[in-house]
Amino acid sequence: MAKVPPTPQIDRRTFLHRSGALAGLGALGLSGCARQVRTAAAPALPFYDAVGPIPPIRAHEDRIFRITVCLRPFRAAGPRLDAEWVGDKFVVHNYGHGGSGWSLSWGSGAVAVRKALVNGDKNIAVIGCGALGLTSATLLQREGVRVTIYAKERPPFVRSSRATGSWTPDSRIALASAASAAFPAEWESMARASFAMYQSYLGMPGNPIEWTDRYALSDEEGAVPGHSRTTVPGAEKLDFARYQNRIHDLTPAMQPLPPGSHPFPVPFVSRNTSLTFNVADYSRQLLNDFLIAGGKIETQEFHSPQDLAALPQRTFINCTGYGARALWSDESITPVRGQIAWLIPQEGVNYGLYYKDLNVLGRRDGIVIQVSGQGEASGWNDTNEAPDVEEAHSGVRSLQALYQRMASMPANRRG
Ligand SMILES: Cc1cc2nc3c(=O)[nH]c(=O)nc-3n(C[C@H](O)[C@H](O)[C@H](O)COP(=O)(O)OP(=O)(O)OC[C@H]3O[C@@H](n4cnc5c(N)ncnc54)[C@H](O)[C@@H]3O)c2cc1C
């Protein structure tokens, strides 16, 4: 019979810290102070739902390894998905997904592919190699079509490679006042189709897609970090469309965490679990799968729709993102600038945090930090793609200050 190794001696408090269950067990009353931690707003967490270990992020400014900027291609009416003839070329548009391009990509691609197949062509071109181009091209291949992608850039140099990497299907997707009456249902169908496809990328080597926890921290009850301001100084009020309620059944709801059940130094904390896109690995897998299935990629820049005349294909899906503004003279695209400071990834840091203007997400390819001083209106109509170094550093300093407050909480003190 195998010999059982002796159990190492650790005290109860150390065990609870290591297991990440300290707060959760406290909330259950096992720490002997259940009355203090139970509130009407946030009932105690059940044992099986205890807050897991939350390794602190090493928030040093010199751990920033890059700063990236990208422009969200926002259209007040929502993405463009109509088709048109340009001479004898049939073009289906698939651009203008604002802050939701990755999240909606499969569903939006499915709509575009259905339209592209109407003429029966079996040799179709996709223009663009970002989130929308790669998914549209893959869906065409699954329909037995020969596909060539033409694009100026491919990952990791496309704007899609500079996204946060979260399931955010209605982030800056449209203005409620400008979207058609039919759009909310179309959006729902795209979101559900994408969500379903994302489940088929779980559990793969490299973790292209995974479920991870998010914590929303607030000093005030009911405040939603990052969503408070939607007015651009000197401009109109932006009534960004909110459709999450239509798909509330897909992901767990935000759950208020009782005081004492978590290590954060603020009075109001909620948690949910959502999809993280590890964009570096995910886009590489999309590219590889496309090439393995016989797809071709040609590096080419187009200056006007008439340039398509020189290509052999008759049918095209136009996935040029913000590039469509110049290429298709589409002034309905508003650039919404977004910047990310990247901290060196850390083992175990695979959670997200929202606090005040900070949006942090621990991914396998970096810990991404965004500062959104104007909430969702941040970067509105700003085409500047140069990094703002001070903004990046201020985000890291704010995160550092948060962890310093955390370290001083009695439950988090070492020794
Ligand atoms: C900071 C930030 C964070 C974001 N976070 C998220 C998130 O967490 N989740 C989410 O779902 N979305 C997020 N988004 C939104 C998402 O990144 C975009 O909606 C998405 O990248 C758009 O993808 P795309 O394929 O349309 O465009 P792009 O990635 O810009 O790809 C366009 C392609 O077209 C090519 N192209 C353009 N013009 C031409 C031309 N004239 N000739 C030839 N080729 C051309 C380009 O080279 C490229 O290959 C974020 C955006 C920003 C800015």
The ligand as a Tripos MOL2 file, in Angstrom:
@<TRIPOS>MOLECULE
LIG
   53    58     1     0     0
SMALL
NO_CHARGES

@<TRIPOS>ATOM
      1 C1         -9.0790   49.9010  -27.3290 C.3       1 LIG1
      2 C2        -10.0960   48.9970  -27.9820 C.ar      1 LIG1
      3 C3        -10.5760   47.9130  -27.2900 C.ar      1 LIG1
      4 C4        -11.5050   47.0500  -27.8740 C.ar      1 LIG1
      5 N1        -11.9290   45.9710  -27.1650 N.ar      1 LIG1
      6 C5        -12.8230   45.1230  -27.6960 C.ar      1 LIG1
      7 C6        -13.2580   44.0040  -26.9640 C.ar      1 LIG1
      8 O1        -12.8380   43.7780  -25.8310 O.2       1 LIG1
      9 N2        -14.1690   43.1790  -27.5280 N.ar      1 LIG1
     10 C7        -14.6680   43.4100  -28.7780 C.ar      1 LIG1
     11 O2        -15.5110   42.6390  -29.2220 O.2       1 LIG1
     12 N3        -14.2360   44.4560  -29.5070 N.ar      1 LIG1
     13 C8        -13.3380   45.3260  -28.9910 C.ar      1 LIG1
     14 N4        -12.9100   46.4140  -29.7090 N.ar      1 LIG1
     15 C9        -13.4690   46.6490  -31.0320 C.3       1 LIG1
     16 C10       -12.7850   45.8140  -32.0720 C.3       1 LIG1
     17 O3        -11.3990   45.8880  -31.9000 O.3       1 LIG1
     18 C11       -13.1750   46.3110  -33.4710 C.3       1 LIG1
     19 O4        -14.5710   46.3840  -33.5870 O.3       1 LIG1
     20 C12       -12.6300   45.3210  -34.4930 C.3       1 LIG1
     21 O5        -11.2330   45.2510  -34.3460 O.3       1 LIG1
     22 C13       -12.9640   45.7150  -35.9050 C.3       1 LIG1
     23 O6        -12.4180   44.6850  -36.7160 O.3       1 LIG1
     24 P1        -12.3460   44.7990  -38.2630 P.3       1 LIG1
     25 O7        -11.9560   43.4640  -38.7640 O.co2     1 LIG1
     26 O8        -13.6110   45.3990  -38.7730 O.co2     1 LIG1
     27 O9        -11.2250   45.8990  -38.5440 O.3       1 LIG1
     28 P2         -9.6320   45.8400  -38.5260 P.3       1 LIG1
     29 O10        -9.0870   44.9940  -37.4580 O.co2     1 LIG1
     30 O11        -9.2070   47.2810  -38.5750 O.co2     1 LIG1
     31 O12        -9.2690   45.1410  -39.8820 O.3       1 LIG1
     32 C14        -9.4170   45.8130  -41.1050 C.3       1 LIG1
     33 C15        -8.6800   45.0600  -42.1830 C.3       1 LIG1
     34 O13        -8.9030   45.7180  -43.4300 O.3       1 LIG1
     35 C16        -7.6640   46.0670  -44.0140 C.3       1 LIG1
     36 N5         -7.8520   47.3040  -44.7590 N.ar      1 LIG1
     37 C17        -8.4020   48.4580  -44.3160 C.ar      1 LIG1
     38 N6         -8.4020   49.3530  -45.3270 N.ar      1 LIG1
     39 C18        -7.8430   48.7620  -46.3940 C.ar      1 LIG1
     40 C19        -7.5510   49.1730  -47.7260 C.ar      1 LIG1
     41 N7         -7.8370   50.4040  -48.1510 N.pl3     1 LIG1
     42 N8         -6.9640   48.2950  -48.5700 N.ar      1 LIG1
     43 C20        -6.6600   47.0380  -48.1620 C.ar      1 LIG1
     44 N9         -6.9050   46.6010  -46.9120 N.ar      1 LIG1
     45 C21        -7.4890   47.4510  -46.0520 C.ar      1 LIG1
     46 C22        -6.7110   46.2050  -42.8390 C.3       1 LIG1
     47 O14        -5.3650   46.0840  -43.2790 O.3       1 LIG1
     48 C23        -7.1660   45.0230  -41.9910 C.3       1 LIG1
     49 O15        -6.6290   43.8430  -42.4910 O.3       1 LIG1
     50 C24       -11.9760   47.2960  -29.1660 C.ar      1 LIG1
     51 C25       -11.4930   48.3890  -29.8820 C.ar      1 LIG1
     52 C26       -10.5680   49.2380  -29.2840 C.ar      1 LIG1
     53 C27       -10.0530   50.4110  -30.0470 C.3       1 LIG1
@<TRIPOS>BOND
     1     1     2 1
     2     2     3 ar
     3     2    52 ar
     4     3     4 ar
     5     4     5 ar
     6     4    50 ar
     7     5     6 ar
     8     6     7 ar
     9     6    13 1
    10     7     8 2
    11     7     9 ar
    12     9    10 ar
    13    10    11 2
    14    10    12 ar
    15    12    13 ar
    16    13    14 ar
    17    14    15 1
    18    14    50 ar
    19    15    16 1
    20    16    17 1
    21    16    18 1
    22    18    19 1
    23    18    20 1
    24    20    21 1
    25    20    22 1
    26    22    23 1
    27    23    24 1
    28    24    25 2
    29    24    26 1
    30    24    27 1
    31    27    28 1
    32    28    29 2
    33    28    30 1
    34    28    31 1
    35    31    32 1
    36    32    33 1
    37    33    34 1
    38    33    48 1
    39    34    35 1
    40    35    36 1
    41    35    46 1
    42    36    37 ar
    43    36    45 ar
    44    37    38 ar
    45    38    39 ar
    46    39    40 ar
    47    39    45 ar
    48    40    41 1
    49    40    42 ar
    50    42    43 ar
    51    43    44 ar
    52    44    45 ar
    53    46    47 1
    54    46    48 1
    55    48    49 1
    56    50    51 ar
    57    51    52 ar
    58    52    53 1
@<TRIPOS>SUBSTRUCTURE
     1 LIG1         1 GROUP 0 **** ****
